[in-house]
Amino acid sequence: MATRGRNLNDLVTRFWSVAAPLYDHPRLQQWVYQPAQDEVIDELRAHGARRIADIACGTGILAARIEAELQPDEVYGVDMSEGMLKQAKARDPKVQWRKGPAEQLPFDDEALDAVVSTSAFHFFDQPAAMREFHRVLRPGGLAAVATISPPQLPLVGQLTNSPASAAHNPSAREMRTLFTDAGFTISEQHRVHRPLWTKAVFDLITIGTKPAS
Ligand SMILES: C[S@@+](CC[C@H](N)C(=O)[O-])C[C@H]1O[C@@H](n2cnc3c(N)ncnc32)[C@H](O)[C@@H]1O
């Protein structure tokens, strides 16, 4: 990874280690994070994936839900923040928790049936992460990424993608390009379905499959 990427990852890791104790607040989870996670679970169920990794799993809520609701053969939660992983490990001993960056995943080539990521992709080196998702998936494997993606209006775009921000919020078109450039075939893309009072959260889900060779 380039130096700039490592520095950004250090900054993000430090922030999330400090924020970890606040993260599980029930209202924050229900209103901000859960809608995208619900959609990811539905996609995984429809795909029938048995070896699944949640990338940038945070405190492990989604990975633990995947374990409980789908009971696959293997579930991994990967994050690079010690603070978040500490809470994840306490949540569910059946999930296999791994420390590592999305841009360098701790899996062999074609080791997984599905890779998912919610509310974190805006922090990644996005082309590098997409290449890793493709590498670790078997042919026919599924990638589902839900990320903040505000409408491309001048002011909103400037506020959410300012040079001072540690994150980049990709547009819907950028997400499609990232998926296809990495070798995926896109099967679905839409705004995450949310209750009316949380519509201010502009998250977008993109689903792709690695073509069978
Ligand atoms: C807002 S939390 C989201 C957690 C979880 N995915 C969810 O939906 O609740 C963002 C998480 O992304 C992790 N993260 C950010 N950049 C990362 C990277 N490049 N590789 C791995 N984890 C990363 C942070 O450590 C943090 O735990």
The ligand as an SDF file (V2000), in Angstrom:
LIG
                    3D

 27 29  0  0  0  0  0  0  0  0999 V2000
  -18.7970    3.1210   10.5620 C   0  0  0  0  0  0  0  0  0  0  0  0
  -17.8530    1.6950   11.0350 S   0  0  0  0  0  0  0  0  0  0  0  0
  -18.8570    0.4810   10.2170 C   0  0  0  0  0  0  0  0  0  0  0  0
  -18.8320   -0.8340   10.8980 C   0  0  0  0  0  0  0  0  0  0  0  0
  -19.7630   -1.9020   10.3040 C   0  0  0  0  0  0  0  0  0  0  0  0
  -19.3910   -2.2800    8.9690 N   0  0  0  0  0  0  0  0  0  0  0  0
  -21.2150   -1.5080   10.3670 C   0  0  0  0  0  0  0  0  0  0  0  0
  -21.8830   -1.4550    9.3400 O   0  0  0  0  0  0  0  0  0  0  0  0
  -21.7010   -1.2610   11.4780 O   0  0  0  0  0  0  0  0  0  0  0  0
  -16.4290    1.7820    9.9910 C   0  0  0  0  0  0  0  0  0  0  0  0
  -15.4030    0.6810   10.2680 C   0  0  0  0  0  0  0  0  0  0  0  0
  -14.5300    0.6110    9.1570 O   0  0  0  0  0  0  0  0  0  0  0  0
  -13.2360    0.2460    9.6310 C   0  0  0  0  0  0  0  0  0  0  0  0
  -12.2840    0.5720    8.5640 N   0  0  0  0  0  0  0  0  0  0  0  0
  -12.1110    1.7740    7.9720 C   0  0  0  0  0  0  0  0  0  0  0  0
  -11.2060    1.6810    6.9910 N   0  0  0  0  0  0  0  0  0  0  0  0
  -10.8060    0.3750    6.9420 C   0  0  0  0  0  0  0  0  0  0  0  0
   -9.9000   -0.3570    6.0930 C   0  0  0  0  0  0  0  0  0  0  0  0
   -9.2250    0.2440    5.1220 N   0  0  0  0  0  0  0  0  0  0  0  0
   -9.7610   -1.6810    6.3150 N   0  0  0  0  0  0  0  0  0  0  0  0
  -10.4430   -2.3110    7.3110 C   0  0  0  0  0  0  0  0  0  0  0  0
  -11.3010   -1.6630    8.1460 N   0  0  0  0  0  0  0  0  0  0  0  0
  -11.4940   -0.3470    7.9490 C   0  0  0  0  0  0  0  0  0  0  0  0
  -13.1020    1.0570   10.9010 C   0  0  0  0  0  0  0  0  0  0  0  0
  -12.0840    0.5460   11.7400 O   0  0  0  0  0  0  0  0  0  0  0  0
  -14.5100    0.9160   11.4740 C   0  0  0  0  0  0  0  0  0  0  0  0
  -14.5960   -0.1990   12.3210 O   0  0  0  0  0  0  0  0  0  0  0  0
  1  2  1  0
  2  3  1  0
  2 10  1  0
  3  4  1  0
  4  5  1  0
  5  6  1  0
  5  7  1  0
  7  8  2  0
  7  9  1  0
 10 11  1  0
 11 12  1  0
 11 26  1  0
 12 13  1  0
 13 14  1  0
 13 24  1  0
 14 15  1  0
 14 23  1  0
 15 16  2  0
 16 17  1  0
 17 18  1  0
 17 23  2  0
 18 19  1  0
 18 20  2  0
 20 21  1  0
 21 22  2  0
 22 23  1  0
 24 25  1  0
 24 26  1  0
 26 27  1  0
M  CHG  2   2   1   9  -1
M  END
$$$$
